[in-house]
């Protein structure tokens, strides 16, 4: 009797290791944490040259095969320092989705940085994203350029006037002696209906108030290039459309090109 009970206990706890308790769970035993922090440490520990070269992509959602193809294409290109996955990592804000996408993007030869998208905030997505990737508003400085990554998913807070955080942006976009220029990175562009229209003008004014090289976005599932006071606001195509942007910064000048695959 004791042996049978002991056996049943072992089977029960062994099966728990394999069981996904809910599609809305926030983590499991194998969930990676602090992906952005770890990938930035990897970036900073990699020898750099006089060119910053990175990929801007977004909206991986359920386009897993296209994401795998994109990773293969990017890996064949020389000199790319890092990749921005600019939001909508998932479709339904589910842990499994973000884990699958991370598995694919972890095959990149260079680090990647995940920015939060509106689809990443549905269900328990915010908890999943922040545990896996880190804060929704964060910055890093690379070769004198400060990249200001931030949450612009206004609809998910019912256009409450809190997203994007203008006060946080004003603080982070303040020039200092060691920062030559800025690049703003988010998911929802200010021209979108999903961006808080009451914050649009102040947001653009804030982004343009410093030596900004460009503002970068995804979300629209189509490429868009527009200028606000001579500053390029670039929207990359979705992974499902099999196109991304390759961005270069040389001697303080930013250029870009679209890459189809």
Secondary structure, DSSP 8 states (H G I E B T S, - for coil): -HHHHHHHHHHHHHHHHH----TT-S--TT----HHHHHHHHHHTS---SEEEEEEE---TT-HHHHHHHHHHHHTSTT--EEEEES---SS--HHHHHHHHHHHTTSSSEEEEE--GGGGSTTHHHHHHHHT--SSEEEEETTEEEEE----GGGGTT-S-SS-HHHHHHHT---TT--EEEEE-SS-TTSTTS-TTTHHHHHHHHHTS-EEEEEE--SSS-EEEEETTEEEEE---GGGTEEEEEEEETTEEEEEEEE-
